[in-house]
Amino acid sequence: MYLFSGIYKFQGVVQSKLKMTALSIAAMVCSMSSLAQPPEQDGWEFGLGIAGMTSQKPYKDIDRTTMAIPVIQAENKYIRLFGPTLDFKLPSLHLGESQELNFNLSAEYDFGAYDKDDIKDTPILNGMQQRKGGVWAGAKVEWKNDIVDINAAWLADVSGKSKGQRASLGLEKTFHVGERVMLTPYVTGTFLDKKYVDYTYGVRQHEARPDRPEYHGDSAFQVEYWARGMYLFDMKNSMFIDVAVTSLSDEIKDSPIVDSAMENRIMLGYLYRF
């Protein structure tokens, strides 16, 4: 069943003060889409829904975010569009009846680490420059098999904002409980290069002050653990919940603008598949 695709923030009763990075979005999107079946022939498949999400980033005293998210999906035999993520499907390699390798060229938009509202409302970020997002592009591969699905990705900041790179390796397994319930535990490790960490968590010389000394980040490795549950009312209607925790490395935790060793995210939503 097709699940996640578009992520665009909008204003509601609660104003969002924090934007998720495309790294988190892409991980969530790709994992949820793994439950889908391939579109038939060259036709399109579409999904539309709504979700509520609450998330917490590790910056000191930054507010927790609560936002409403449109859930939009569009896919055919050649491309897969999930909001900020666009995958171009390459030919797959079939290794047997129950194994195959899927290859994609991918482009996605990173919304950035923090914006003007975050800087205004978070004391430790007062006086910092925005850490803007940009376009990332690279390649992805997925090995689907009966034991555990393995996926890997490499992406680089082609827009030149951070000039960084990141590479990830993830493991995922879906369990069926009866005919309507699916549970999916997932773990992924992500390498973040020095330029990305320095841009996202660093403090430049002109931004330094007594309680915020200059800091230059180094390459880091972080691990995300999460679980997804989905209930299928029928072939078109479903509800889903995701709970995720990211464990940050010392290179990130040592930043003077960070005071937490973890990020977390909870999402609850509904999807209708056309």
Disulfide bonds with the S-S distance in Angstrom:
none
